[in-house]
């Protein structure tokens, strides 16, 4: 699975998360390395870097500045699913490594 030049937005997130339906992720992939810049909603600017395995699963680290001017960091594991329309849906388990260090779940869909 290749995520290069794909865009995603959250359709579901835990209450302790900061991404919303207004957040847009722009993915780039070279080999098994994935990066993304993201912004919108509560996120002024964010970046992630990760590794993609042969099944399209992603292990990533992220950092972002939110609309409270706080620098937040975390770790995330994403598992892909191909929808009936052929788009990618990512099921994510994440954990803050800053702030309250809580965990959550989110779902992103390709746009």
GROMACS elastic network, one bead per residue, 0.5 to 0.9 nm:
[ bonds ]
;  ai    aj funct       b0    kb
    1    52     6  0.84843   500
    1    53     6  0.87648   500
    1    54     6  0.73893   500
    1    55     6  0.68534   500
    1    56     6  0.51474   500
    1    57     6  0.88852   500
    2     5     6  0.89401   500
    2     6     6  0.87194   500
    2    28     6  0.89128   500
    2    29     6  0.68777   500
    2    30     6  0.88024   500
    2    31     6  0.87258   500
    2    32     6  0.86802   500
    2    52     6  0.87046   500
    2    56     6  0.74788   500
    3     6     6  0.55537   500
    3     7     6  0.85508   500
    3    27     6  0.61161   500
    3    28     6  0.63763   500
    3    29     6  0.58901   500
    3    34     6  0.75355   500
    3    56     6  0.85965   500
    4     7     6  0.89004   500
    4    26     6  0.86372   500
    4    27     6  0.57074   500
    4    30     6  0.74872   500
    4    34     6  0.78913   500
    4    35     6  0.89726   500
    5    26     6  0.66701   500
    5    27     6  0.55291   500
    5    28     6  0.54338   500
    5    29     6  0.77383   500
    6    25     6  0.82525   500
    6    26     6  0.61379   500
    6    27     6  0.54058   500
    6    28     6  0.73433   500
    6   110     6  0.68545   500
    6   111     6  0.77252   500
    7    24     6  0.68126   500
    7    25     6  0.54540   500
    7    27     6  0.61241   500
    7   109     6  0.83088   500
    7   110     6  0.56205   500
    7   111     6  0.56310   500
    8    23     6  0.84342   500
    8    24     6  0.59039   500
    8    25     6  0.50749   500
    8    26     6  0.67603   500
    8    27     6  0.79791   500
    8    88     6  0.86160   500
    8    89     6  0.85319   500
    8    90     6  0.88931   500
    8   108     6  0.59175   500
    8   109     6  0.52218   500
    8   111     6  0.54445   500
    9    19     6  0.86018   500
    9    20     6  0.77579   500
    9    21     6  0.59738   500
    9    22     6  0.72416   500
    9    23     6  0.58613   500
    9    24     6  0.50451   500
    9    25     6  0.62316   500
    9   107     6  0.84363   500
    9   108     6  0.52458   500
    9   109     6  0.55995   500
    9   110     6  0.66344   500
    9   111     6  0.68983   500
   10    13     6  0.69559   500
   10    19     6  0.67940   500
   10    20     6  0.58706   500
   10    21     6  0.51651   500
   10    22     6  0.79185   500
   10    23     6  0.68846   500
   10    24     6  0.78770   500
   10    25     6  0.88423   500
   10   106     6  0.70080   500
   10   107     6  0.57090   500
   10   109     6  0.63253   500
   10   110     6  0.89995   500
   11    20     6  0.74887   500
   11    21     6  0.59623   500
   11   106     6  0.76410   500
   11   107     6  0.57334   500
   11   108     6  0.57289   500
   11   109     6  0.67313   500
   12    19     6  0.89635   500
   12    20     6  0.77339   500
   12    21     6  0.79854   500
   12   105     6  0.80452   500
   12   106     6  0.52345   500
   12   107     6  0.51227   500
   12   108     6  0.72041   500
   13    16     6  0.80978   500
   13    17     6  0.61750   500
   13    18     6  0.81259   500
   13    19     6  0.71020   500
   13    20     6  0.72472   500
   13   104     6  0.74691   500
   13   105     6  0.59066   500
   13   107     6  0.65579   500
   13   108     6  0.87866   500
   14    17     6  0.54244   500
   14    18     6  0.86287   500
   14   103     6  0.85160   500
   14   104     6  0.53545   500
   14   105     6  0.55967   500
   14   106     6  0.63258   500
   15    18     6  0.80200   500
   15   104     6  0.80312   500
   16   102     6  0.75257   500
   16   103     6  0.78285   500
   16   104     6  0.69715   500
   17    20     6  0.83334   500
   17    96     6  0.88767   500
   17   103     6  0.85344   500
   17   104     6  0.69310   500
   17   105     6  0.83060   500
   17   106     6  0.82799   500
   18    41     6  0.82111   500
   18    42     6  0.60022   500
   18    43     6  0.69757   500
   18    66     6  0.76690   500
   19    22     6  0.76677   500
   19    23     6  0.57550   500
   19    24     6  0.88263   500
   19    39     6  0.86473   500
   19    40     6  0.79769   500
   19    41     6  0.68490   500
   19    42     6  0.65200   500
   19    43     6  0.68133   500
   19   106     6  0.88558   500
   20    23     6  0.53937   500
   20    24     6  0.88018   500
   20    40     6  0.78775   500
   20    41     6  0.59404   500
   20    42     6  0.72689   500
   20    43     6  0.87360   500
   21    24     6  0.78941   500
   21    40     6  0.85182   500
   21    41     6  0.74304   500
   22    39     6  0.81554   500
   22    40     6  0.52259   500
   22    42     6  0.83312   500
   23    38     6  0.66943   500
   23    39     6  0.53369   500
   23    41     6  0.54192   500
   23    42     6  0.77679   500
   23    43     6  0.70333   500
   24    37     6  0.83908   500
   24    38     6  0.54398   500
   24    39     6  0.57315   500
   24    40     6  0.62730   500
   24    41     6  0.88484   500
   25    36     6  0.62242   500
   25    37     6  0.60117   500
   25    39     6  0.70339   500
   25    46     6  0.89310   500
   25    47     6  0.89371   500
   26    35     6  0.82920   500
   26    36     6  0.52518   500
   26    37     6  0.56379   500
   26    38     6  0.62572   500
   27    34     6  0.68967   500
   27    35     6  0.57869   500
   27    37     6  0.70964   500
   27    38     6  0.87507   500
   28    33     6  0.83788   500
   28    34     6  0.56902   500
   28    35     6  0.52721   500
   28    36     6  0.60483   500
   28    37     6  0.88621   500
   29    32     6  0.68722   500
   29    33     6  0.56407   500
   29    35     6  0.63842   500
   29    36     6  0.87106   500
   29    52     6  0.88435   500
   30    33     6  0.54783   500
   30    34     6  0.66280   500
   30    35     6  0.87917   500
   31    34     6  0.80629   500
   31    52     6  0.85004   500
   32    50     6  0.82947   500
   32    51     6  0.55420   500
   32    53     6  0.68180   500
   32    54     6  0.84695   500
   33    49     6  0.72933   500
   33    50     6  0.58512   500
   33    52     6  0.63116   500
   34    48     6  0.80017   500
   34    49     6  0.56768   500
   34    50     6  0.51015   500
   34    51     6  0.59439   500
   34    52     6  0.67976   500
   34    58     6  0.82190   500
   34    60     6  0.83620   500
   35    47     6  0.72500   500
   35    48     6  0.54311   500
   35    50     6  0.63937   500
   35    51     6  0.88446   500
   35    60     6  0.87983   500
   36    46     6  0.81056   500
   36    47     6  0.55342   500
   36    48     6  0.52485   500
   36    49     6  0.67440   500
   37    45     6  0.73287   500
   37    46     6  0.56699   500
   37    48     6  0.67068   500
   38    43     6  0.76684   500
   38    44     6  0.83557   500
   38    45     6  0.59978   500
   38    47     6  0.61440   500
   38    48     6  0.83021   500
   38    64     6  0.84982   500
   39    42     6  0.80386   500
   39    43     6  0.51061   500
   39    44     6  0.54529   500
   39    46     6  0.61092   500
   39    47     6  0.88501   500
   39    64     6  0.87433   500
   40    43     6  0.51831   500
   40    44     6  0.62309   500
   40    45     6  0.76908   500
   41    44     6  0.76576   500
   41    66     6  0.88764   500
   41    67     6  0.82757   500
   42    65     6  0.87911   500
   42    66     6  0.55499   500
   42    67     6  0.52490   500
   42    68     6  0.82667   500
   43    46     6  0.68203   500
   43    64     6  0.68770   500
   43    65     6  0.61495   500
   43    67     6  0.59716   500
   44    64     6  0.75470   500
   44    65     6  0.56960   500
   44    66     6  0.53805   500
   44    67     6  0.59458   500
   44    69     6  0.82907   500
   45    63     6  0.86999   500
   45    64     6  0.56678   500
   45    65     6  0.55574   500
   45    66     6  0.72205   500
   46    62     6  0.72578   500
   46    63     6  0.56795   500
   46    65     6  0.62972   500
   46    66     6  0.84055   500
   47    61     6  0.85876   500
   47    62     6  0.57418   500
   47    63     6  0.56772   500
   47    64     6  0.63407   500
   48    60     6  0.65706   500
   48    61     6  0.56287   500
   48    63     6  0.65212   500
   48    64     6  0.86245   500
   49    59     6  0.84811   500
   49    60     6  0.54847   500
   49    61     6  0.56914   500
   49    62     6  0.66127   500
   50    58     6  0.63158   500
   50    59     6  0.53206   500
   50    61     6  0.62876   500
   50    62     6  0.86409   500
   50    76     6  0.89585   500
   51    57     6  0.81719   500
   51    58     6  0.55781   500
   51    59     6  0.54372   500
   51    60     6  0.64625   500
   52    55     6  0.78365   500
   52    56     6  0.55778   500
   52    57     6  0.55268   500
   52    59     6  0.67242   500
   52    60     6  0.87416   500
   53    56     6  0.53401   500
   53    57     6  0.54429   500
   53    58     6  0.66130   500
   53    59     6  0.84831   500
   54    57     6  0.74705   500
   55    58     6  0.89918   500
   55    79     6  0.85951   500
   55    80     6  0.82077   500
   56    78     6  0.85367   500
   56    79     6  0.70318   500
   56    80     6  0.62498   500
   57    77     6  0.73503   500
   57    78     6  0.56284   500
   57    80     6  0.62417   500
   57    90     6  0.88521   500
   58    76     6  0.79406   500
   58    77     6  0.56361   500
   58    79     6  0.66708   500
   58    80     6  0.84217   500
   59    75     6  0.77227   500
   59    76     6  0.60449   500
   59    78     6  0.66159   500
   60    74     6  0.85314   500
   60    75     6  0.58138   500
   60    76     6  0.52496   500
   60    77     6  0.63599   500
   60    78     6  0.81957   500
   61    73     6  0.75541   500
   61    74     6  0.57670   500
   61    76     6  0.62321   500
   61    77     6  0.89219   500
   62    72     6  0.82525   500
   62    73     6  0.55806   500
   62    74     6  0.52806   500
   62    75     6  0.62235   500
   62    76     6  0.77194   500
   63    71     6  0.70440   500
   63    72     6  0.55474   500
   63    74     6  0.64724   500
   63    75     6  0.89949   500
   64    70     6  0.80533   500
   64    71     6  0.57114   500
   64    72     6  0.52920   500
   64    73     6  0.64856   500
   65    68     6  0.79248   500
   65    69     6  0.58583   500
   65    70     6  0.54011   500
   65    72     6  0.62271   500
   65    73     6  0.89848   500
   66    69     6  0.53524   500
   66    70     6  0.55223   500
   66    71     6  0.67892   500
   66    72     6  0.74865   500
   67    70     6  0.73644   500
   68    71     6  0.89457   500
   71    98     6  0.83413   500
   72    96     6  0.75091   500
   72    97     6  0.77769   500
   72    98     6  0.58015   500
   72    99     6  0.70190   500
   73    95     6  0.87414   500
   73    96     6  0.59359   500
   73    97     6  0.54300   500
   73    98     6  0.54994   500
   73    99     6  0.83311   500
   74    94     6  0.70630   500
   74    95     6  0.55527   500
   74    98     6  0.68791   500
   74   101     6  0.83298   500
   75    93     6  0.85414   500
   75    94     6  0.56131   500
   75    95     6  0.54562   500
   75    96     6  0.65488   500
   75    97     6  0.69888   500
   76    92     6  0.65724   500
   76    93     6  0.56852   500
   76    95     6  0.64732   500
   76    96     6  0.87821   500
   77    91     6  0.82347   500
   77    92     6  0.55879   500
   77    93     6  0.53595   500
   77    94     6  0.63249   500
   78    90     6  0.57718   500
   78    91     6  0.54264   500
   78    93     6  0.65754   500
   78    94     6  0.84958   500
   78   107     6  0.88676   500
   79    89     6  0.82690   500
   79    90     6  0.54793   500
   79    91     6  0.51646   500
   79    92     6  0.64701   500
   79    93     6  0.88091   500
   80    88     6  0.63927   500
   80    89     6  0.56341   500
   80    91     6  0.63527   500
   80    92     6  0.88311   500
   81    87     6  0.83276   500
   81    88     6  0.57686   500
   81    89     6  0.51318   500
   81    90     6  0.63557   500
   81    91     6  0.78353   500
   82    85     6  0.78695   500
   82    86     6  0.56489   500
   82    87     6  0.56186   500
   82    89     6  0.61725   500
   82    90     6  0.88623   500
   83    86     6  0.51703   500
   83    87     6  0.53618   500
   83    88     6  0.62154   500
   83    89     6  0.66829   500
   84    87     6  0.74887   500
   85    88     6  0.89122   500
   87   109     6  0.73792   500
   87   110     6  0.57680   500
   87   111     6  0.78558   500
   88   108     6  0.83664   500
   88   109     6  0.60501   500
   88   110     6  0.53648   500
   88   111     6  0.88305   500
   89   107     6  0.69285   500
   89   108     6  0.57069   500
   89   110     6  0.63214   500
   90   106     6  0.81393   500
   90   107     6  0.55116   500
   90   108     6  0.50485   500
   90   109     6  0.63565   500
   90   110     6  0.84224   500
   91   105     6  0.75320   500
   91   106     6  0.62134   500
   91   108     6  0.68028   500
   92   104     6  0.82846   500
   92   105     6  0.54535   500
   92   106     6  0.50781   500
   92   107     6  0.59463   500
   92   108     6  0.78502   500
   93   103     6  0.75259   500
   93   104     6  0.60103   500
   93   106     6  0.67269   500
   94   102     6  0.86955   500
   94   103     6  0.56478   500
   94   104     6  0.54013   500
   94   105     6  0.60808   500
   94   106     6  0.79001   500
   95    98     6  0.89422   500
   95   101     6  0.64024   500
   95   102     6  0.57805   500
   95   104     6  0.62779   500
   95   105     6  0.87134   500
   96    99     6  0.68744   500
   96   100     6  0.71417   500
   96   102     6  0.56279   500
   96   103     6  0.62775   500
   96   104     6  0.85776   500
   97   100     6  0.80170   500
   97   101     6  0.51926   500
   97   102     6  0.81045   500
   98   101     6  0.55282   500
   98   102     6  0.87798   500
   99   102     6  0.80595   500
